[in-house]
Amino acid sequence: MFGPLPRLHRTLVVVTALVVGVLSGIWLVHATGTPTLVGAGLGWGLLAGLLLNYVLLHDFQHRPRPVRVRRH
């Protein structure tokens, strides 16, 4: 599922994208002038962070897996 990154780098990318997503959601709600929707901004930011993680770390190259045939 994830690309060929080491575990530490994957963790850093995931945490950074989630933090950026949540903060951008909160900022968007704050910038529109409706502070009562901070929970919605948090939710949308979390969703944006998760989608960003998927796009950044997903291996989109579908490599054919070697087929093993057992012969008797």
C-alpha positions in Angstrom: 0.0 0.0 0.0 2.7 2.5 1.0 5.5 3.4 -1.3 9.1 2.3 -0.8 9.9 4.7 2.0 11.5 3.6 5.3 9.2 3.4 8.3 10.4 6.6 9.9 9.9 8.7 6.7 6.4 7.2 6.2 5.5 8.1 9.8 6.8 11.6 9.3 4.8 12.1 6.1 1.6 10.8 7.7 1.9 13.0 10.8 2.8 16.1 8.8 0.0 15.6 6.3 -2.5 15.0 9.1 -1.4 18.1 11.0 -1.5 20.3 7.9 -4.9 19.0 7.0 -6.4 19.6 10.4 -4.8 23.0 10.7 -6.0 24.0 7.3 -9.5 22.9 8.2 -9.5 24.9 11.4 -8.0 27.9 9.5 -10.7 27.7 6.8 -13.5 27.7 9.4 -11.8 30.6 11.3 -11.3 32.6 8.1 -15.0 32.3 7.1 -16.0 33.9 10.4 -18.1 31.1 11.8 -16.2 29.8 14.9 -19.1 27.5 15.9 -18.0 25.1 13.1 -14.6 24.3 14.4 -15.6 20.7 14.8 -16.6 20.5 11.1 -13.3 22.2 10.2 -11.5 19.6 12.2 -13.4 16.8 10.5 -12.8 18.1 7.0 -9.2 18.8 7.7 -8.7 15.3 9.0 -10.3 13.9 5.9 -8.1 16.1 3.7 -5.1 14.9 5.6 -6.0 11.3 5.1 -6.6 11.8 1.4 -3.3 13.6 1.1 -1.5 10.7 2.9 -3.1 8.3 0.4 -2.0 10.3 -2.6 1.5 10.9 -1.2 2.3 7.4 0.0 0.3 5.0 -2.3 2.3 3.0 -4.8 0.3 3.6 -8.0 2.5 1.3 -10.1 0.8 -2.0 -10.5 3.7 -4.4 -10.8 2.8 -8.0 -11.8 3.6 -10.4 -9.1 5.6 -13.5 -9.9 3.4 -16.5 -10.2 4.5 -19.7 -8.5 3.3 -23.0 -9.9 3.6 -26.1 -7.8 4.2 -29.2 -9.9 3.7 -32.6 -8.6 
